[in-house]
Amino acid sequence: MKLVRFGAPGQEKPGILLGTERRDASGLVRDYDAAFFREVGLAKLSADLAGRAHELPLVAAGERWGSCVARPGKVVCVGLNYRDHAREACLQAPREPVLFLKASNAVVGPYDDVLIPRGSTKTDWEIELGVVIGRDARYLGSPEAAAQHIAGYCISHDVSEREFQLEHGGQWTKGKSCDTFNPIGPFLATPDEIADVRALDLTLAVNGVIRQHGNTREMVFDVFFLVHYISQFMTLEAGDLISTGTPAGVGLGLKPPAYLRAGDEVVLSITGLGEQRQKLRSA
């Protein structure tokens, strides 16, 4: 299945994507949130849709695309998780995953504008594979066990302000959590939709120029290890989002560095997960 949400900010409804058509699933579920994953679940939704998905009401083409899941309880991000990105940062690939948190209210829709914060001169792009948790995960016994706790995958744009992140002291949170700094979607693809999550191409372009082109095979730690690993330190709850790291080509790594400006357009795509498109404007 491919899960979507649609409607005005704060009033989104759940839907499914059938080919190029969005269908309204709000008659079956309230929203794609923690309660849905815990209490209703993907299996029941799939059973309810069997043979009747095309009977659901069509969503108007002009309706806004919301984030593919409701605001997560938490967004856990993984730093330096692509070998080429570690090299461009002149750092060794980490021995263990580097974890940090991003404010969950940074999550927006895949085509919403991204706001350049006041005073920002170093707003940067980062395409990432997003993993949405489908069942609470705590002290998982192995990476293999993690597969049973993954609801699906999506594009996650980990927008970053490098001055706030690296020059204002402390941890990375300040540069990662600005409003609109995490577009996700356009849809959440359940695991059966993805042939091999370890072999997905990721591409990001700024104003038509490709800046990032990588593949998940270059991850230092794959998605199953990450879910297992993170569960040793915190409970991953249903509906949580993990952003699994970015490949080389971020603005900070260019020679000289280049950053986003008002009026720029960023387009992101991952194999099997569709395409995002955002305009930049000043907050």
C-alpha positions as CSV (number, residue, x, y, z in Angstrom):
1,M,0.0,0.0,0.0
2,K,0.9,3.6,-0.4
3,L,-0.5,5.8,2.3
4,V,-1.1,9.6,1.8
5,R,-2.6,12.4,3.7
6,F,-4.4,15.4,2.2
7,G,-6.0,18.7,3.2
8,A,-5.2,22.0,4.8
9,P,-2.5,22.0,7.5
10,G,-3.9,20.7,10.8
11,Q,-7.0,19.3,9.0
12,E,-5.4,16.5,7.0
13,K,-7.3,13.3,6.2
14,P,-5.9,9.8,5.5
15,G,-5.9,8.3,2.0
16,I,-4.3,5.8,-0.3
17,L,-2.5,6.2,-3.6
18,L,-3.7,4.0,-6.4
19,G,-1.6,4.6,-9.5
20,T,-1.8,8.4,-9.8
21,E,-5.1,8.7,-8.0
22,R,-5.5,9.6,-4.4
23,R,-8.5,8.0,-2.6
24,D,-10.1,9.2,0.6
25,A,-9.7,6.5,3.4
26,S,-11.1,8.7,6.2
27,G,-14.2,6.5,6.3
28,L,-12.0,3.6,7.4
29,V,-9.4,5.2,9.7
30,R,-9.1,8.5,11.5
31,D,-5.5,9.3,10.7
32,Y,-2.1,7.7,10.1
33,D,-0.8,8.3,13.6
34,A,0.4,6.3,16.6
35,A,-3.1,5.1,17.5
36,F,-3.6,3.9,13.9
37,F,-0.4,1.9,13.8
38,R,-1.0,0.4,17.3
39,E,-4.7,-0.2,17.3
40,V,-5.9,-0.5,13.7
41,G,-2.7,-1.4,11.8
42,L,-1.7,-1.9,8.2
43,A,-2.9,-5.5,8.1
44,K,-6.5,-4.5,9.0
45,L,-6.5,-1.6,6.6
46,S,-5.3,-3.9,3.8
47,A,-8.0,-6.3,4.6
48,D,-10.7,-3.6,4.7
49,L,-9.5,-2.3,1.3
50,A,-9.4,-5.7,-0.4
51,G,-11.4,-5.6,-3.6
52,R,-12.9,-2.2,-2.8
53,A,-10.1,0.3,-2.8
54,H,-11.4,1.8,-6.1
55,E,-14.7,2.4,-4.4
56,L,-13.2,5.0,-2.1
57,P,-14.0,8.6,-2.9
58,L,-11.5,10.4,-5.2
59,V,-9.4,13.2,-3.7
60,A,-9.6,16.4,-5.8
61,A,-6.4,16.9,-7.8
62,G,-5.9,20.4,-6.3
63,E,-6.0,19.2,-2.6
64,R,-2.8,19.8,-0.7
65,W,-0.5,16.8,0.0
66,G,0.2,16.6,3.7
67,S,3.0,14.7,5.3
68,C,2.4,11.0,4.7
69,V,2.0,10.3,8.4
70,A,0.7,12.6,11.2
71,R,3.2,14.5,13.3
72,P,5.6,11.8,14.8
73,G,6.1,11.5,18.5
74,K,9.8,12.0,17.7
75,V,12.1,12.3,14.8
76,V,15.4,10.4,15.2
77,C,18.2,11.4,12.7
78,V,21.4,9.5,11.9
79,G,24.5,11.5,11.1
80,L,27.4,10.6,8.8
81,N,25.7,7.4,7.7
82,Y,26.9,7.4,4.1
83,R,30.6,6.7,3.4
84,D,30.9,9.4,0.7
85,H,29.2,12.0,3.0
86,A,31.7,11.2,5.8
87,R,34.6,11.7,3.3
88,E,33.3,15.0,2.1
89,A,33.1,16.1,5.7
90,C,36.7,15.0,6.1
91,L,35.6,12.6,8.8
92,Q,36.0,8.8,9.4
93,A,32.9,6.7,9.0
94,P,31.5,6.2,12.6
95,R,32.0,3.0,14.5
96,E,28.4,3.3,15.9
97,P,25.5,5.3,14.5
98,V,25.6,9.0,15.3
99,L,22.1,10.0,16.6
100,F,20.4,13.3,17.2
101,L,16.8,14.4,17.5
102,K,14.9,16.9,15.3
103,A,11.8,18.7,16.5
104,S,8.7,16.8,15.3
105,N,6.9,20.0,14.4
106,A,9.4,20.6,11.6
107,V,7.5,17.9,9.7
108,V,5.5,19.3,6.7
109,G,4.1,18.1,3.4
110,P,6.3,17.1,0.4
111,Y,5.3,20.2,-1.7
112,D,5.0,22.8,1.1
113,D,7.3,25.8,1.0
114,V,10.5,25.5,3.1
115,L,11.1,28.7,5.1
116,I,14.6,30.1,5.4
117,P,14.9,31.2,9.0
118,R,15.4,34.8,10.0
119,G,19.1,35.6,10.0
120,S,20.0,32.4,8.0
121,T,22.8,32.5,5.4
122,K,23.5,28.7,5.4
123,T,20.3,26.8,4.8
124,D,21.3,23.5,3.3
125,W,19.6,20.4,1.7
126,E,19.8,16.7,2.7
127,I,17.9,14.0,1.0
128,E,17.3,11.0,3.3
129,L,15.4,7.7,3.4
130,G,12.7,7.9,6.1
131,V,11.7,4.9,8.1
132,V,8.3,5.0,9.9
133,I,7.9,2.7,12.9
134,G,4.8,0.6,12.9
135,R,5.1,-1.2,16.3
136,D,6.8,0.0,19.5
137,A,10.4,-1.3,19.6
138,R,12.4,-1.6,22.8
139,Y,15.5,-3.7,23.2
140,L,15.1,-5.5,20.0
141,G,17.2,-8.7,20.0
142,S,18.6,-8.4,16.5
143,P,18.5,-6.4,13.3
144,E,16.4,-9.1,11.8
145,A,13.8,-8.5,14.4
146,A,13.5,-4.9,13.3
147,A,11.7,-5.8,10.1
148,Q,8.5,-6.6,12.1
149,H,8.5,-3.0,13.6
150,I,8.7,-1.0,10.3
151,A,5.5,0.4,8.9
152,G,7.1,1.6,5.7
153,Y,9.5,4.1,3.9
154,C,9.3,7.6,2.5
155,I,11.4,10.5,1.4
156,S,12.6,12.7,4.3
157,H,14.2,16.0,3.6
158,D,16.4,16.8,6.5
159,V,16.8,20.6,5.8
160,S,19.7,22.0,7.9
161,E,20.9,25.5,8.8
162,R,24.7,25.0,9.1
163,E,25.5,28.2,11.0
164,F,22.9,27.4,13.6
165,Q,24.1,23.8,13.7
166,L,27.8,24.2,13.8
167,E,28.7,27.8,14.9
168,H,26.2,28.5,17.7
169,G,27.5,26.1,20.3
170,G,25.9,22.9,21.7
171,Q,24.5,20.0,19.8
172,W,23.0,20.0,16.3
173,T,19.3,20.6,17.3
174,K,19.3,24.3,16.6
175,G,20.3,23.8,13.0
176,K,17.9,21.0,12.4
177,S,14.6,22.0,14.0
178,C,13.4,25.2,12.3
179,D,9.8,25.4,11.1
180,T,9.3,23.4,7.8
181,F,12.7,21.7,8.0
182,N,11.4,18.2,7.5
183,P,9.1,17.6,4.4
184,I,8.1,14.0,4.2
185,G,6.3,12.0,1.6
186,P,4.6,12.2,-0.9
187,F,3.5,8.8,0.3
188,L,4.5,6.1,2.8
189,A,5.3,2.8,1.0
190,T,4.7,-0.3,3.0
191,P,7.7,-2.7,2.9
192,D,6.1,-5.0,0.4
193,E,6.2,-2.1,-2.1
194,I,10.0,-1.9,-2.0
195,A,12.0,-4.7,-3.6
196,D,15.3,-4.0,-1.8
197,V,15.6,-1.2,0.7
198,R,19.4,-1.6,0.6
199,A,19.5,-0.7,-3.1
200,L,17.6,2.5,-3.6
201,D,18.8,5.5,-5.6
202,L,18.5,8.9,-4.0
203,T,18.6,12.1,-6.1
204,L,18.3,15.8,-5.1
205,A,18.5,18.8,-7.5
206,V,18.6,22.5,-6.8
207,N,17.2,24.7,-9.5
208,G,17.6,21.8,-12.0
209,V,21.2,21.0,-11.1
210,I,21.7,17.6,-9.5
211,R,23.6,18.1,-6.2
212,Q,23.1,14.7,-4.6
213,H,23.0,11.2,-6.2
214,G,23.6,8.2,-4.0
215,N,22.4,4.8,-3.2
216,T,21.4,3.2,0.1
217,R,24.0,0.5,-0.5
218,E,26.5,3.1,0.6
219,M,25.0,3.3,4.1
220,V,27.4,2.6,6.9
221,F,24.5,1.1,8.9
222,D,21.4,-0.2,7.1
223,V,17.8,0.5,8.2
224,F,17.4,-2.8,10.1
225,F,20.5,-2.3,12.1
226,L,19.5,1.3,12.8
227,V,16.1,0.3,14.2
228,H,17.7,-2.4,16.3
229,Y,20.4,-0.1,17.5
230,I,18.2,2.9,18.4
231,S,15.9,0.6,20.4
232,Q,18.7,-0.1,22.8
233,F,18.7,3.5,23.9
234,M,15.1,4.6,23.7
235,T,11.7,3.1,22.9
236,L,10.8,3.7,19.3
237,E,7.1,4.2,19.3
238,A,4.6,3.6,16.6
239,G,4.5,6.5,14.2
240,D,8.0,7.7,15.0
241,L,10.2,8.7,12.1
242,I,13.9,7.8,11.5
243,S,15.9,9.8,9.0
244,T,18.7,7.5,8.0
245,G,21.4,9.8,6.8
246,T,22.3,11.6,3.6
247,P,24.8,10.9,0.7
248,A,27.5,13.3,-0.5
249,G,26.7,16.5,-2.2
250,V,25.3,18.8,0.5
251,G,25.9,22.5,0.1
252,L,28.3,22.5,3.0
253,G,30.5,20.0,1.2
254,L,30.8,22.0,-2.1
255,K,33.9,23.9,-3.0
256,P,33.1,26.7,-2.2
257,P,30.0,25.9,-0.1
258,A,26.6,26.9,-1.6
259,Y,23.4,27.4,0.2
260,L,19.7,27.8,-0.5
261,R,18.1,31.2,-1.1
262,A,14.6,32.5,-1.4
263,G,13.1,31.5,-4.8
264,D,15.2,28.4,-5.1
265,E,13.5,25.1,-6.0
266,V,14.6,21.7,-4.6
267,V,13.4,18.4,-6.1
268,L,14.0,15.1,-4.4
269,S,13.4,11.5,-5.5
270,I,14.1,8.0,-4.2
271,T,13.4,4.8,-6.1
272,G,9.9,3.6,-5.5
273,L,9.1,6.5,-3.2
274,G,8.1,9.2,-5.6
275,E,9.2,12.8,-5.8
276,Q,9.2,15.9,-3.5
277,R,9.3,19.5,-4.7
278,Q,9.7,22.6,-2.6
279,K,10.2,26.3,-3.1
280,L,12.3,28.2,-0.7
281,R,11.0,31.5,0.8
282,S,12.0,33.7,3.7
283,A,10.4,33.2,7.0
